[in-house]
Amino acid sequence: MATFSVKLSPHSCACDTPNIENLPRRGAFLLVWEYLHIYKGDLRRVPPRPSRFTVTQDSHRRFECAGPSWTTGFRAAGRVFQVELYLGPAAGRRVRGRVESILASLVVARLHRS
């Protein structure tokens, strides 16, 4: 999900996440992925999905080479997900609220594996 028309670099970051070339000052880019191969012991170490995702302005860290980002991981329905959020330096409360709403609307169903 993005609040702008994303232009990705042809070269990904060293960590293999997308390298965004045009993150606007008030923009947001949200990336959620699932870890497909998780051992049961690893599953227990990942925190459960929070009842509410809260993205604060002061929670930015330089987790990825694309710049300051907010990240969290969670488990739900026996599955594990990683969330990466890149925010432009002037992305305000309204933009963060939109992202929180999108994360709140995420539905995770249990997979039936054969």
C-alpha positions in Angstrom: 0.0 0.0 0.0 1.3 3.5 -0.8 -0.1 7.0 -0.6 1.7 7.8 -3.9 2.6 6.3 -7.2 5.6 4.2 -6.3 8.7 4.2 -8.4 11.0 1.3 -7.4 14.7 1.2 -8.1 15.8 -1.7 -10.4 18.1 -2.6 -7.5 16.7 -3.8 -4.2 18.3 -3.0 -0.9 21.0 -5.4 0.4 18.3 -6.9 2.7 16.2 -7.6 -0.5 13.4 -5.2 0.4 12.2 -2.7 -2.2 14.3 0.4 -2.8 11.8 3.3 -3.2 13.1 6.1 -5.3 10.4 8.7 -4.8 9.0 8.7 -1.2 7.3 12.1 -0.8 7.7 14.1 2.3 4.1 13.4 3.3 4.0 9.9 1.8 3.7 6.4 3.3 4.7 3.0 1.9 3.5 -0.1 3.7 4.9 -3.6 3.0 3.6 -6.7 4.8 5.0 -10.1 4.1 4.6 -13.6 5.5 7.3 -15.9 6.7 6.4 -19.2 4.9 8.7 -21.6 6.7 8.3 -21.2 10.5 9.1 -23.8 13.1 6.7 -24.2 16.0 9.4 -23.0 18.4 9.9 -19.9 16.4 6.2 -19.3 16.3 6.0 -19.1 20.1 8.8 -16.4 20.1 6.9 -14.0 17.8 4.4 -11.8 19.7 0.7 -12.2 18.9 -1.0 -9.7 16.7 -1.6 -6.5 18.7 -5.2 -5.5 19.4 -4.3 -2.2 17.9 -1.4 -1.1 15.7 0.0 2.3 16.8 2.5 4.2 14.6 4.0 7.1 16.4 6.2 9.8 14.9 9.0 9.0 17.3 9.0 5.3 16.6 11.0 5.6 13.4 14.4 3.8 13.2 16.7 3.1 10.3 15.8 -0.6 10.0 16.1 -0.7 6.2 18.4 0.9 3.7 15.5 2.7 2.1 15.5 5.1 5.1 13.7 5.6 8.4 11.0 3.0 8.9 8.6 1.6 11.5 8.6 -2.2 11.8 6.8 -4.9 13.8 6.2 -8.6 13.5 3.3 -10.6 14.8 1.7 -14.0 14.6 -2.0 -14.7 13.9 -3.8 -17.9 13.0 -0.6 -19.9 13.2 1.1 -17.6 10.7 3.9 -15.1 11.1 4.1 -11.6 9.4 6.5 -8.8 9.2 5.3 -5.2 8.7 7.6 -2.4 7.3 6.3 1.1 7.0 8.3 3.9 5.4 7.1 7.4 6.2 8.2 10.7 4.6 9.7 13.2 7.1 6.5 15.3 7.0 4.0 12.4 7.2 1.6 13.6 9.9 -1.0 12.0 12.1 -3.6 11.7 9.3 -1.2 9.6 7.2 -0.2 7.4 10.2 -4.0 7.0 11.0 -4.7 5.8 7.5 -1.9 3.2 7.8 -3.2 2.1 11.2 -6.7 1.6 9.7 -5.3 -0.5 6.9 -3.4 -2.7 9.4 -6.5 -3.0 11.5 -8.5 -4.2 8.5 -6.0 -7.0 7.7 -7.8 -10.3 8.0 -5.6 -13.4 8.6 -7.1 -16.8 8.1 -5.7 -20.1 9.2 -4.2 -22.0 6.3 -5.2 -25.6 5.7 -2.1 -27.4 4.6 -2.2 -30.8 3.0 
